[in-house]
């Protein structure tokens, strides 16, 4: 397997404890559902093809154009933050290109704490007095649980994210529902900001437009995951 790549994307996974950060990244990288913690100083790597992302509008149909990114690859360096055990310093946040901010749909307190995490991001990336946030995708995990266990509604998450222009996705790390989509959505936001700030936006980089409907995903799970969930553009 070739490990050549064209772009580097550094992702920091944050959120309360026991929301599924470790199991999600292990599912994404190894396609395995494991809950063992990643050692403090370690990270995980995944190589992703980025397709035509970042193309200029005038080059969309020209696969031979030198600015075309068709077939190019990004190296995703993914690290998990565990503030409940280790006080990660500001440099860890500053060195990251973007953030997957997790909550557990069965633990309402982890959802309520999203505001605190966003303030933590602003403070540690020196954007405390700046309305512009770094690339963030909010991830609601454990949608495989039964409906009586889910304590957060799709509508309130949408309202929360829309007011902050942050995309959000509901996932199940256990059943591999929308796990890759959460990473590629953030990847594209990072690529847009880091490498292509003057290029056209893509659907997955429209700040508040991308969400996955919780009810749709729950329906898919009840059908034994035979049908893949579709992205709802709000």
Secondary structure, 3 states (H helix, E strand, C coil): CCCCCCEEEEEEEEECCCCCHHHHHHHHHHCCCCCCCCCCCCCEEEEEECCCCCCCHHHCCCCCCCCCCCCCEEEEEEEECCCCCCCCCHHHHHCCCEEEEEEECCCHHHHHCHHHHHHHHHHHCCCCCCCCCCEEEEEEECCCCCCCCCCCCHHHHHHHHHCCCCEEEECECCCCECHHHHHHHHHHHHHHHHCCCCCCCCHHHCCCCEECCHHHHHHHHHCCCCCCCCCEEC
